[in-house]
Amino acid sequence: MKYCKKCKHIHDDKFDVCTECRKPQPLYPIEDENTPVFLNAASGFEIRRIQAALESGGIPSDCVARKNNISADAVTGRDLNDKDILVPYAAYREAYDICVGIGAIKPEGEEITVDEADVERVAEGEEEVMMSPAKRTTVKILSAILIIILFCLVIWGTDFLTGFLTGFFK
């Protein structure tokens, strides 16, 4: 396997230049098992989710900001830019499998299949939950009346209890 020293993407031995960089970069053979290689690009919560999954799998990882990305951290209070997640080459396959397992990476050549029976069951379940606008309005009005009655009972009950207790001390 070869990798690009600029973007850290790994390539098969049949490639001589990096296909990910904007400028063709020469590829170098991976000689050290601890060489950091690109796993995935993510931002925000997704970075923390991937790193937590890798950490629970015992795989060290690091985040590197992408070049030419200006951080929005100063304006928004959080960094929304994509960052590259790097893992050691020796743990790349296992890290890739973990990311596929949590849905962070879609495996190459795999299509997402949908079972028609599941779609019909979900559609039937949604129809049962749906309410007509008139029924929804009725439920809202009855809920409002019940909450008002509940508040009145609490206030009247508290007033009665304080009156009852102050009667002992007069």
Secondary structure, 3 states (H helix, E strand, C coil): CEEECCCCCEECCCCCECCCCCCCCEEEECCCCCCEEEEEEECCHHHHHHHHHHHHCCCCCEEEECCCCCCCHHHHCCCCCCEEEEEEHHHHHHHHHHHHHHCCCCCCCCCCCCCHHHHHHHHHHHHHHCCCHHHHHHHHHHHHHHHHHHHHHHHHHHHHHHHHHHHHCC
